């Protein structure tokens, strides 16, 4: 089953250095100043943009500033219709529907 939330913002604030880091697109791995300087041993990094929420680094020392909401019925239906069109085009037999 596909995720039920839409990511509006993927961001955190590092409690160590106070920097806010935000990932804006898939595989946009962004770390705060102290994460970069320590080689990932301190601070925090985010990844995923609007596709997924990933956190790396000192996971006990950040404030989550991400914003999410549930998909609307219209967005869910559009997603499922798009998947059906792709299935027809590429001959997929097993497709995931968002419920």
DSSP file (Angstrom, degrees, kcal/mol; ACC not computed):
  #  RESIDUE AA STRUCTURE BP1 BP2  ACC     N-H-->O    O-->H-N    N-H-->O    O-->H-N    TCO  KAPPA ALPHA  PHI   PSI    X-CA   Y-CA   Z-CA
    1    1 A X              0   0    0      0, 0.0    97,-0.2     0, 0.0     3,-0.1   0.000 360.0 360.0 360.0 137.2    0.0    0.0    0.0
    2    2 A X        -     0   0    0     95,-0.6    97,-0.3     1,-0.1    95,-0.0  -0.333 360.0 -83.0 -77.1 160.2    1.3    3.5   -0.9
    3    3 A X        -     0   0    0      1,-0.1    -1,-0.1    95,-0.1     0, 0.0  -0.239  28.6-147.7 -62.9 153.0    1.8    6.2    1.6
    4    4 A X        +     0   0    0     -3,-0.1    67,-2.0    95,-0.1     2,-0.3   0.375  68.3  82.5-104.1   1.1   -1.2    8.3    2.6
    5    5 A X  E     -A   70   0A   0     65,-0.2     2,-0.5    63,-0.0    65,-0.3  -0.816  64.0-143.0-112.9 150.5    0.5   11.6    3.2
    6    6 A X  E     -A   69   0A   0     63,-4.0    63,-1.8    -2,-0.3     2,-0.6  -0.938  21.8-134.6-106.0 128.6    1.7   14.4    1.0
    7    7 A X  E     +A   68   0A   0     43,-0.6    61,-0.2    -2,-0.5     3,-0.1  -0.748  28.5 171.5 -87.3 120.8    4.9   16.0    2.0
    8    8 A X  E    S+     0   0A   0     59,-2.9     2,-0.3    -2,-0.6    60,-0.2   0.733  72.4   9.3 -97.4 -30.7    4.7   19.8    1.8
    9    9 A X  E     -A   67   0A   0     58,-1.8    58,-1.8    40,-0.1     2,-0.5  -0.971  56.3-162.3-152.4 136.6    8.1   20.5    3.5
   10   10 A X        +     0   0    0     13,-0.5    13,-2.5    -2,-0.3     2,-0.3  -0.850  44.0 128.7-122.0  91.2   11.0   18.3    4.5
   11   11 A X  E     -B   22   0B   0     -2,-0.5    54,-2.3    11,-0.2    55,-0.7  -0.981  31.7-173.5-148.2 153.4   13.0   20.2    7.0
   12   12 A X  E     -BC  21  64B   0      9,-2.2     9,-2.5    -2,-0.3     2,-0.5  -0.951  20.1-133.1-140.4 161.2   14.7   20.1   10.4
   13   13 A X  E     -BC  20  63B   0     50,-2.6    50,-2.7    -2,-0.3     2,-0.4  -0.983  23.4-130.9-115.8 128.4   16.5   22.4   12.8
   14   14 A X  E  >  - C   0  62B   0      5,-2.6     4,-1.9    -2,-0.5    48,-0.2  -0.645   8.2-154.6 -76.0 125.9   19.7   21.2   14.4
   15   15 A X  T  4 S+     0   0    0     46,-2.1    -1,-0.1    -2,-0.4    47,-0.1   0.656  91.1  57.1 -75.7 -14.3   19.6   21.8   18.1
   16   16 A X  T  4 S+     0   0    0     45,-0.5    -1,-0.2     3,-0.1    46,-0.1   0.943 127.5   9.6 -80.5 -51.7   23.4   21.9   18.2
   17   17 A X  T  4 S-     0   0    0      2,-0.1    -2,-0.2     0, 0.0    -1,-0.1   0.558  93.0-126.9-107.9 -11.1   24.1   24.7   15.7
   18   18 A X     <  +     0   0    0     -4,-1.9     2,-0.1     1,-0.3    -3,-0.1   0.427  57.6 145.4  83.3  -2.5   20.6   26.0   15.2
   19   19 A X        -     0   0    0     -6,-0.1    -5,-2.6     1,-0.0     2,-0.5  -0.448  43.8-139.3 -73.5 141.0   20.8   25.7   11.4
   20   20 A X  E     -B   13   0B   0     -7,-0.2     2,-0.4    -2,-0.1    -7,-0.2  -0.889  20.1-169.4 -98.3 126.3   17.6   24.8    9.5
   21   21 A X  E     -B   12   0B   0     -9,-2.5    -9,-2.2    -2,-0.5     2,-0.4  -0.944   2.5-172.0-118.4 141.1   18.2   22.3    6.6
   22   22 A X  E     -B   11   0B   0     -2,-0.4     2,-0.5   -11,-0.2   -11,-0.2  -0.996  17.0-147.1-137.2 134.3   15.6   21.4    4.0
   23   23 A X        +     0   0    0    -13,-2.5   -13,-0.5    -2,-0.4    24,-0.1  -0.887  16.1 180.0-100.0 127.0   15.5   18.8    1.2
   24   24 A X        +     0   0    0     -2,-0.5     2,-0.3     1,-0.2    26,-0.2   0.532  60.4  22.6-110.4  -8.1   13.6   20.1   -1.8
   25   25 A X  S >  S-     0   0    0     24,-0.2     3,-1.9     3,-0.1    23,-0.5  -0.982  96.9 -68.0-152.8 163.2   13.8   17.1   -4.2
   26   26 A X  T 3  S+     0   0    0     -2,-0.3    23,-0.1     1,-0.3     3,-0.1  -0.233 120.6  10.4 -55.0 134.4   14.3   13.4   -4.3
   27   27 A X  T 3  S+     0   0    0      1,-0.2     2,-1.3    -4,-0.0    -1,-0.3   0.686  84.6 143.2  65.8  21.7   17.9   12.4   -3.3
   28   28 A X    <   -     0   0    0     -3,-1.9     2,-0.6     2,-0.0    21,-0.4  -0.728  32.4-169.7 -89.2  86.2   18.6   16.0   -2.2
   29   29 A X        +     0   0    0     -2,-1.3     2,-0.4    18,-0.2    18,-0.2  -0.710   8.9 176.6 -85.3 115.3   20.8   15.1    0.8
   30   30 A X  E     -D   46   0C   0     16,-2.6    16,-2.7    -2,-0.6     2,-0.3  -0.981   8.1-170.4-127.8 127.1   21.4   18.2    2.9
   31   31 A X  E     -D   45   0C   0     -2,-0.4    14,-0.2    14,-0.3    -9,-0.1  -0.835  23.9-113.1-114.9 154.4   23.3   18.4    6.2
   32   32 A X     >  -     0   0    0     12,-2.4     4,-2.3    -2,-0.3     5,-0.2  -0.208  41.9 -94.2 -73.7 173.7   23.8   21.2    8.7
   33   33 A X  H  > S+     0   0    0      1,-0.2     4,-2.5     2,-0.2     5,-0.2   0.909 125.3  46.2 -57.7 -47.7   27.1   22.9    9.3
   34   34 A X  H  > S+     0   0    0      2,-0.2     4,-1.5     1,-0.2     8,-0.4   0.799 110.1  54.9 -72.4 -25.9   28.1   20.7   12.3
   35   35 A X  H  4>S+     0   0    0      9,-0.3     5,-2.6     2,-0.2     4,-0.4   0.939 112.3  43.5 -65.7 -47.2   27.1   17.5   10.4
   36   36 A X  H ><5S+     0   0    0     -4,-2.3     3,-0.9     1,-0.2    -2,-0.2   0.917 114.7  48.7 -64.5 -44.4   29.3   18.4    7.5
   37   37 A X  H 3<5S+     0   0    0     -4,-2.5    -1,-0.2     1,-0.2    -2,-0.2   0.804 114.6  45.0 -68.2 -29.7   32.3   19.5    9.7
   38   38 A X  T ><5S-     0   0    0     -4,-1.5     3,-0.7     4,-0.2    -1,-0.2   0.400 112.2-114.0 -95.6   3.4   32.1   16.3   11.8
   39   39 A X  T < 5S-     0   0    0     -3,-0.9    -3,-0.2    -4,-0.4    -4,-0.1   0.795  77.4 -50.6  68.3  27.4   31.7   13.9    8.9
   40   40 A X  T 3 <S+     0   0    0     -5,-2.6    -1,-0.2    -6,-0.3    -4,-0.1   0.450 115.0 109.5  92.3   1.6   28.2   13.0   10.0
   41   41 A X  S <  S+     0   0    0     -3,-0.7     2,-0.3    -6,-0.3    -6,-0.1   0.771  84.4  27.2 -80.5 -25.2   29.0   12.2   13.7
   42   42 A X  S    S+     0   0    0     -8,-0.4    -2,-0.2    -7,-0.2    -4,-0.2  -0.842 105.4  24.1-129.2 166.0   27.2   15.3   15.0
   43   43 A X  S    S-     0   0    0     -2,-0.3    15,-3.5    14,-0.1     2,-0.3  -0.296  81.7 -80.5  76.9-162.9   24.4   17.4   13.7
   44   44 A X  E     - E   0  57C   0     13,-0.2   -12,-2.4   -32,-0.1     2,-0.3  -0.971  28.1-164.5-144.8 152.2   21.6   16.3   11.4
   45   45 A X  E     -DE  31  56C   0     11,-2.2    11,-2.1    -2,-0.3     2,-0.3  -0.976   8.7-154.0-136.5 151.8   20.9   15.8    7.7
   46   46 A X  E     +DE  30  55C   0    -16,-2.7   -16,-2.6    -2,-0.3     2,-0.3  -0.869  12.9 176.2-123.6 159.2   17.7   15.4    5.7
   47   47 A X  E     + E   0  54C   0      7,-1.4     7,-1.6    -2,-0.3   -18,-0.2  -0.978  45.7  60.6-154.0 156.9   16.9   13.7    2.4
   48   48 A X    >>  -     0   0    0    -23,-0.5     3,-2.7    -2,-0.3     4,-1.0   0.167  61.2-150.9 113.2 -17.7   14.0   12.9    0.2
   49   49 A X  T 34 S-     0   0    0    -21,-0.4   -24,-0.2   -24,-0.3   -26,-0.1  -0.288  76.1 -21.5  54.3-126.1   12.5   16.2   -0.8
   50   50 A X  T 34 S+     0   0    0    -26,-0.2   -43,-0.6     1,-0.1    -1,-0.3   0.304 135.4  67.0 -97.9   7.6    8.7   15.7   -1.4
   51   51 A X  T <4 S-     0   0    0     -3,-2.7     2,-0.3     1,-0.3    -2,-0.2   0.841 111.9 -11.4 -96.0 -40.0    9.1   11.9   -2.0
   52   52 A X     <  -     0   0    0     -4,-1.0     2,-0.6     2,-0.1    -1,-0.3  -0.984  60.3-117.0-158.1 159.6   10.2   10.6    1.4
   53   53 A X        +     0   0    0     -2,-0.3     2,-0.4    -3,-0.1    -5,-0.2  -0.917  37.0 169.4-106.1 116.1   11.4   11.8    4.9
   54   54 A X  E     -E   47   0C   0     -7,-1.6    -7,-1.4    -2,-0.6     2,-0.4  -0.990  12.1-168.8-128.8 137.4   14.9   10.6    5.8
   55   55 A X  E     +E   46   0C   0     -2,-0.4     2,-0.3    -9,-0.2    -9,-0.2  -0.976   6.3 179.8-124.9 138.7   17.0   11.7    8.7
   56   56 A X  E     +E   45   0C   0    -11,-2.1   -11,-2.2    -2,-0.4     2,-0.4  -0.968  45.1  27.4-135.3 151.7   20.7   11.0    9.3
   57   57 A X  E    S+E   44   0C   0     -2,-0.3     2,-1.5   -13,-0.2   -13,-0.2  -0.822 111.8  10.2 107.8-142.0   23.1   12.0   12.1
   58   58 A X    >   -     0   0    0    -15,-3.5     3,-1.8    -2,-0.4    -2,-0.1  -0.616  64.3-176.9 -80.2  89.5   22.4   12.8   15.7
   59   59 A X  T 3  S+     0   0    0     -2,-1.5     3,-0.3     1,-0.3    -1,-0.2   0.548  76.8  57.7 -72.1  -7.6   18.7   11.7   15.7
   60   60 A X  T 3  S+     0   0    0      1,-0.2    -1,-0.3    -3,-0.0    -2,-0.1   0.410 100.8  59.9 -95.8   1.4   18.2   12.8   19.4
   61   61 A X  S <  S+     0   0    0     -3,-1.8   -46,-2.1   -18,-0.2   -45,-0.5  -0.251  84.0  84.1-131.1  46.7   19.2   16.4   18.7
   62   62 A X  E     -C   14   0B   0     -3,-0.3     2,-0.5   -48,-0.2   -48,-0.2  -0.988  59.6-135.2-144.9 157.2   16.9   17.9   16.1
   63   63 A X  E     -C   13   0B   0    -50,-2.7   -50,-2.6    -2,-0.3     2,-0.5  -0.957  27.9-130.4-110.0 125.0   13.5   19.6   15.8
   64   64 A X  E     +C   12   0B   0     -2,-0.5   -52,-0.2   -52,-0.2   -54,-0.0  -0.635  29.5 172.2 -79.6 123.0   11.3   18.4   13.0
   65   65 A X        +     0   0    0    -54,-2.3   -53,-0.2    -2,-0.5    -1,-0.1   0.238  34.0 131.3-110.1   9.2    9.9   21.3   10.9
   66   66 A X        -     0   0    0    -55,-0.7     2,-0.4   -56,-0.1   -56,-0.2  -0.243  44.4-149.6 -64.8 151.7    8.4   19.1    8.2
   67   67 A X  E     +A    9   0A   0    -58,-1.8   -59,-2.9     2,-0.0   -58,-1.8  -0.992  21.9 165.7-125.5 131.2    4.9   19.7    7.1
   68   68 A X  E     -A    7   0A   0     -2,-0.4     2,-0.3   -61,-0.2   -61,-0.2  -0.912  10.8-176.0-136.3 163.3    2.6   16.9    5.8
   69   69 A X  E     -A    6   0A   0    -63,-1.8   -63,-4.0    -2,-0.3     2,-0.1  -0.971  36.2 -90.3-151.7 163.1   -1.1   16.4    5.1
   70   70 A X  E     -A    5   0A   0     -2,-0.3   -65,-0.2   -65,-0.3     2,-0.1  -0.442  48.6-102.8 -71.0 148.5   -3.3   13.6    4.0
   71   71 A X        -     0   0    0    -67,-2.0     2,-0.1    -2,-0.1    -1,-0.1  -0.458  37.5-120.5 -64.7 143.4   -3.9   13.1    0.3
   72   72 A X     >  -     0   0    0     -2,-0.1     4,-2.4     1,-0.1     5,-0.2  -0.416  24.8-108.2 -76.9 163.7   -7.3   14.4   -0.9
   73   73 A X  H  > S+     0   0    0      1,-0.2     4,-2.6     2,-0.2     5,-0.2   0.888 121.6  53.1 -59.1 -38.6   -9.7   12.0   -2.5
   74   74 A X  H  > S+     0   0    0      2,-0.2     4,-2.4     1,-0.2    -1,-0.2   0.905 109.0  47.6 -65.2 -42.4   -9.0   13.8   -5.8
   75   75 A X  H  > S+     0   0    0      2,-0.2     4,-2.3     1,-0.2    -2,-0.2   0.905 112.9  49.3 -65.0 -41.2   -5.2   13.4   -5.5
   76   76 A X  H  X S+     0   0    0     -4,-2.4     4,-2.5     2,-0.2    22,-0.3   0.927 112.3  47.5 -63.0 -45.2   -5.6    9.7   -4.6
   77   77 A X  H  X S+     0   0    0     -4,-2.6     4,-2.4     1,-0.2    -2,-0.2   0.898 111.6  50.3 -64.0 -40.4   -7.9    9.1   -7.6
   78   78 A X  H  X S+     0   0    0     -4,-2.4     4,-2.4     2,-0.2    -1,-0.2   0.903 110.6  50.4 -63.8 -41.1   -5.6   10.9  -10.0
   79   79 A X  H  X S+     0   0    0     -4,-2.3     4,-2.3     2,-0.2    -2,-0.2   0.941 112.0  46.6 -60.8 -48.9   -2.6    8.8   -8.7
   80   80 A X  H  X S+     0   0    0     -4,-2.5     4,-2.1     1,-0.2    -2,-0.2   0.889 112.0  50.4 -63.9 -39.5   -4.5    5.6   -9.2
   81   81 A X  H  X S+     0   0    0     -4,-2.4     4,-2.3     2,-0.2    -1,-0.2   0.911 110.0  50.9 -63.6 -42.5   -5.7    6.6  -12.7
   82   82 A X  H  X S+     0   0    0     -4,-2.4     4,-2.3     1,-0.2    -2,-0.2   0.914 109.6  50.4 -61.0 -43.2   -2.1    7.5  -13.6
   83   83 A X  H  X S+     0   0    0     -4,-2.3     4,-2.4     1,-0.2    -1,-0.2   0.889 109.1  51.8 -62.3 -39.7   -0.9    4.1  -12.4
   84   84 A X  H  X S+     0   0    0     -4,-2.1     4,-2.3     2,-0.2    -1,-0.2   0.909 109.1  49.9 -64.3 -41.1   -3.6    2.4  -14.4
   85   85 A X  H  X S+     0   0    0     -4,-2.3     4,-2.5     1,-0.2    -2,-0.2   0.912 111.9  47.8 -63.4 -42.5   -2.5    4.2  -17.6
   86   86 A X  H  X S+     0   0    0     -4,-2.3     4,-2.8     2,-0.2     6,-0.3   0.895 109.3  54.0 -63.9 -39.6    1.2    3.2  -17.0
   87   87 A X  H  X>S+     0   0    0     -4,-2.4     5,-1.2     1,-0.2     4,-1.2   0.913 111.2  45.3 -61.7 -42.7    0.1   -0.4  -16.4
   88   88 A X  H  <5S+     0   0    0     -4,-2.3     3,-0.2     3,-0.2    -2,-0.2   0.932 114.8  48.2 -63.5 -45.5   -1.7   -0.4  -19.7
   89   89 A X  H  <5S+     0   0    0     -4,-2.5    -2,-0.2     1,-0.2    -1,-0.2   0.883 124.0  29.4 -64.4 -40.4    1.2    1.3  -21.5
   90   90 A X  H  <5S-     0   0    0     -4,-2.8    -1,-0.2    -5,-0.1    -2,-0.2   0.383 107.1-114.5-106.3   2.8    3.9   -1.0  -20.1
   91   91 A X  T  <5 +     0   0    0     -4,-1.2    -3,-0.2    -3,-0.2    -4,-0.1   0.775  50.1 171.2  73.1  26.3    1.9   -4.2  -19.6
   92   92 A X      < -     0   0    0     -5,-1.2    -1,-0.2    -6,-0.3     3,-0.1  -0.463  17.4-172.9 -68.9 141.4    2.1   -4.3  -15.8
   93   93 A X  S    S+     0   0    0      1,-0.2     2,-0.5    -2,-0.1    -1,-0.1   0.646  72.4  47.2-107.9 -21.0   -0.1   -6.9  -14.3
   94   94 A X        +     0   0    0     -7,-0.0     2,-0.3     2,-0.0    -1,-0.2  -0.901  70.0 173.0-125.9 102.3    0.3   -6.1  -10.6
   95   95 A X        -     0   0    0     -2,-0.5     2,-0.5    -3,-0.1   -11,-0.0  -0.845  30.4-122.6-113.7 149.8   -0.1   -2.4   -9.7
   96   96 A X        -     0   0    0     -2,-0.3     2,-0.4   -95,-0.0   -13,-0.1  -0.752  25.2-158.4 -87.5 125.3   -0.2   -0.7   -6.3
   97   97 A X        -     0   0    0     -2,-0.5   -95,-0.6   -14,-0.0     2,-0.6  -0.824  17.4-126.5-101.2 144.4   -3.3    1.3   -5.6
   98   98 A X              0   0    0     -2,-0.4   -18,-0.1   -22,-0.3   -95,-0.1  -0.800 360.0 360.0 -85.6 124.8   -3.4    4.1   -3.0
   99   99 A X              0   0    0     -2,-0.6    -1,-0.1   -97,-0.3   -95,-0.1   0.445 360.0 360.0 -91.4 360.0   -6.3    3.3   -0.7
